[in-house]
Amino acid sequence: MPLTPRAPVPALAVDTLAHGRFDIAAARPERMTLIAFYRGLHCPICITQLKELERLVPDFAARGVELIAISSDDADRARQMAERAGVSALRLGYGLDLATARAWGLYISAGRGTTSIGIEEPALFSEPGLFLVRADGTLYYMAIQTMPFARPPAKELLAALDFVIKADYPARGEYQGAL
């Protein structure tokens, strides 16, 4: 069953490279937590996304939004990704259990060998997803993908947050009744 805006999100707890353990149930952002699930070290588009998020950490923080990027990569691959993307301020979580990824609605892909940047894909990994979770642990926004490309630009999401905050705009897509 897909996640529903305004409803609690599933459990999510992962280790991070330099920011301790992340647990969505214990997260206490001023407004929201932005969770960017990414494919892993093998993905060149993920490197670009992480670089953008790294640059925008202070801008999101100014709006009361904490960021974390998470993959199913192990700690070693996550460290390599942090180096490639130049990530230090952005929390980088690793070891995402694929059952948890599926509970969040992410698509799972089977590895198909070496990518264009010469890195072997894992046997299984999740495709990208971007989520905004309110401080109360309910879903505000999500964008889930079956492919690595055409991700929502974080800069556009940042601009949308300005409107959301000013207008106290509610999460949409919450209706679950009869049609």
NUFI-413643 format. One record per residue: residue in one letter; x, y, z of N, C-alpha, C, O in turn. Coordinates in steps of 0.1 Angstrom, whole numbers, plus 5000, padded with zeros to 4 digits. Layout:
BEGIN
AXYZXYZXYZXYZ...
This chain:
BEGIN
M500849885000500050005000500950125000501850135008P500650224991501450344991501350435004500350425011L502350505006502350605017501350705015501050745004T500750765026499750865025500150995031500650985043P500051105024500351235030499551255043498351215043R500151315053499551345066499451225075498951235086A499951105070499950985079501350955083502351005076P501550885094502950855098503750775088503150695081V505050805087505850735078506350605085506250585097P506850505077507350385082508650405090509250515090A509050305098510250315106511450335096511450285085L512450405101513650425093514850455102514750565108A515750365103516950395111518150335104518250225100V519150425102520450385096521650455103521450555109D522750395101524050455105524450565095524050545083T525150665099525650765090527150765091527750715101L527750825081529250825081529850915092530850875099A529251025095529851125104528951195114529251285121H527651145114526651215122525851115131524751145135G526451005135525850915144524750835137524650835125R523850785145522750705140521550795137521250885145F520950775126519750845122518550755124518450645119D517550805131516250735133515150835131515050935139I514350815121513250915118512350935130511751045132A512150825138511250835150511850935161511150985169A513150955161513851035171514151175165514651265172A513951195152514351315145513451435151512251415153R514151545153513451665159513751785151514351885157P513451785138513751915130512752025134511751995140E513152145132512252255134510952245126509852255132R511152205113509952195105509852055099508851985101M510852015092510851885084512151825083513251885085T512151695079513351625075513251595060512251535056L514251625052514251585038515151465037516351465040I514551355032515251225030515351205016514351195008A516651195011516851164997517451024997518651005000F516650924992517150794990517850794976517250834966Y519050744976519850744963520250604961520350514970R520650574948520950444943522250384949522250264953G523250464950524550414955525750464948525650544938L526950424952528150464946528250444931528950524924H527650344926527650314911526950414903527150414890C526250504909525350594901525950734899526050814909P526250774887526850904885525851014887526251124891I524550994885523551094887523351124902523051234906C523551014910523551034925524651124929524451204939I525751124923526951204927526451354925526651434934T525851384914525351514911524351564921524351674926Q523451474924522351504934522951534947522551634954L523851454952524451474965525251604965525251674976K525951634955526651764954525751884956526051974963E524551874949523551984950523051984964522952094970L522751874970522151874984523251934994522952005003E524451894992525551945000525652095000525752155010R525552154988525552294987524452364994524552474999L523252294994522052354999521752325014520652375019V522552255020522352225034522052345042521052345050P522852455041522552575049521252645046520552695054D520852635033519652695028518452625034517452685038F518452485034517352415040517352435055516252445061A518552435061518552455076517952595080517252605090A518152695071517552825074516052825074515352905079R515452715067514052695067513552595077512352555076G514452545085514052445095513952305090513252225096V514652275079514652145073516052085074517052135070E516051965080517251885081517351785070516251745065L518551755065518751665053519451545057520351545066I519051435050519851315050519751245037518651245031A520851185032520751105019521150965024522050945031I520450865018520550725023520550635011519850645002S521450535012521450425002521650295009521850285022S521550185002521750055007523250015007523549905011D524050105002525550075002526050045016525450085026D527149965016527749945029528650075033528750165025A529250075045530050185049531150225040531450345038D531850125035532950155026532550225013533150325009R531450175007530950234995530450374998530550464990A529750395009529250525013530450625015530250735011R531550575021532750665023533250705009533550825007Q533350615000533750644986532850744980533350834973M531550724982530550824976530750954982530751054975A530950964995531151095002532351164996532351284994E533451094993534651144987534351194973534751314969R533751114965533451154951532551274950532751364942A531551284959530651394959531051514967530451614967G532151494975532551604983531551644995531351754998V531051535000529951555011530651555024531351465028S530251655032530751655046529551705055529351655066A528851815051527751875059526551785058525751775068L526251735046525151645044525251515051526351445049R524351475059524351345066524251235055523351245046L525051145055525051035045524850905053525750855060G523650845051523350725057523650605048523550615036Y523850495054524150375046523550245053523050255064G523550145045523050015050521550005050520949925058L520850085042519450075041518949935038519349875027D518149875046517649745044516549755033515749845033L516649665023515749675011514249655015513449705008A514049575026512649565030512149705035510949735033T512949775042512649915046512450005034511450075034A513349995024513150065012511750045006511150135001R511449915005510149874999508949935008507949975002A509149935021508049985030507850135027506750185029W508950205023508850345019508350365005508150485000G508050254998507550264984508550274973508250294962L509850254977510850264967510850144958510550034962Y511250164946511450054936512749984938513750054941I512849854936514049784938514549734924513749684917S515849754921516349704909517449594911518049594921A517549514901518649414901519849464894519749534884G521049444899522249494893522449434879522049324876R523049514871523249474857524749484853525049514841G525649474862527049484859527649614862527249684871T528649654854529449774856528749894850528249884838T528750004857528050124851529050204843530150174841S528550324838529350404829530550464836531450514829I530550464849531750524856532650404861533550434869G532350284856533250174859533050114873534050044878I531950124879531650074892530549964891529549984885E530849854898529849744897528549774905528649834917E527449754900526149774907526049654917526449544915P525449684929525149584938524149484932523449514922A523949364938523049264933521649324933520849304923L521249394944519949464945520149594951521049614960F519449694947519449834953518149904950517449864941S517950004958516750084956516950194946518050254945E515850234939515850344930515550474939515250464950P515750594933515650714941514250744946513250704940G514250824957513050874962513350994971514450994977L512451094971512651214978511451234987510351234982F511651255000510551265010510751385019511851405024L509751455022509751555032508751505043507651475041V509351485055508651435067508551545077509551605081R507351575081507151685091507751635105508051525107A507951735113508551715126507651615135508251545143D506351605132505551505139505551365133504851285138G506451345123506651215118505651175107505551055103T504851275102503951245091504551285077505351375076L504051225067504551245053503951375048502751405049Y504851465043504351585037504451575021503451615014Y505551525016505851525002506651404999507451355006M506351344987507251234982507251234967506251274960A508451194961508651174947509451044946510551044950I508850944940509450814939509650784924508850814916Q510850724921511150704907511550564904511950484913T511350524892511750394887513050394880513650294877M513550514877514750534869515650634877515250714885P516950634873517850724880517750874876518250964883F517250894864517251034859515951114861514951054865A516051244858514951334859514451354874513251344876R515351364883514951384897514451524900514851614893P513551544910513151674913514351754918515151714927P514651874912515751954916515552004930514552064933A516551994939516452034952516352184953515652234962K516852264944516752404944515252444942514752544948E514552374933513052394932512252364944511352434948L512652254951512052214963512252324974511352354982L513452374974513752484984512852604981512352664991A512652644969511752754965510352724969509652804974A509852594967508552554971508352564986507252604991L509352534993509252545008509052685013508352705023D509552785006509252925010507752945009507153005018F507152904998505652914997504952835008504052885014V505352705010504752615019504752685033503752675041I505852735037506052795050505152915052504452935062K505253005042504453135042502953105043502253175050A502553015035501052995033500552885043499352855044D501452825051501052705059500352605051499252555055Y500852575039500152495029500152345034501152295037P498952285033498852145038499452045028499552065016A499751925034500151815025498851775017497751785022R499051745004497951704995498151554991499151494993G497051504986496951364982496551274993496851154992E495951325004495651245016494351175015494051085023Y493451205005492151145005492250995002492850944993Q491550915011491650765009490250705008490050585009G489150795007487850745007487350684993488150664984A486150654992485550594980485550684969485550804970L485750634957485750714945484550684936484350734925
